[in-house]
Amino acid sequence: MADISKEDLKAEINAILKTADLSVVSAKKVREQVEKKLNCSLLSRKKDIDSIVMDFINEQQEESDASVEEQEEASEEEEVVKKTAKKRPQPTPRKVAKKRKPANESSSGSESGSGSDSDYEVPKKKAPKKKAAGGAGGGGGGGSGRKSTGFTRAYNLSPELSALMGAESLPRHEVVKKVWAIIKERNLYDPKNKQFAICDDELMKVMKVKRFRTFGMLKHLKPHFLD
């Protein structure tokens, strides 16, 4: 069974990882579980297994980051709606034309002259109020552009992160992607457990720790996103 195809091997590994605790699982433990299930040795496929495990973890990291950003985006949009609703003036009740009683049907029951020219009295329309400059949701800036949300907003970066990224401002998901790329390019994975990365001097200035779990890198990056 050691000649199992990579697709079948990936299916077996993903089935294990879906129910595993990714904070403690390791590629070695996953390999041992697959070996036990298939009753064979997979030492010769160690590199394939490491690659499949890391691909799964990377996908989970990206989905987790996207979920957080979507929640923040929804929260920000809800806040904007609430603020806009507070500023919006309440509609003025529309006056309905009242039917005017004929003069000869007054409450006293006495008849009078020929009555009015019209049986209906239509209230005069008030001149519409002028809208305030910029509109209710203009925010003083013309209101033409949609407010940037947590997912698309470019944050100002700290000097340390800016030096690492080569840019002064970026959205958070772009920063996470670039850090993943740096870890892969510089081969900073911990050889004992590839769910962790070991910082070089440049990355250490940003993360402030020598070793960190790649799946939870965002908590180390958050202090570097400035308002």
Summary of the structure (lengths in Angstrom):
residues: 227
radius of gyration: 33.9
end to end distance: 55.2
largest distance: 113.9
contacts: 519
relative contact order: 0.11
helix: 48%
strand: 10%
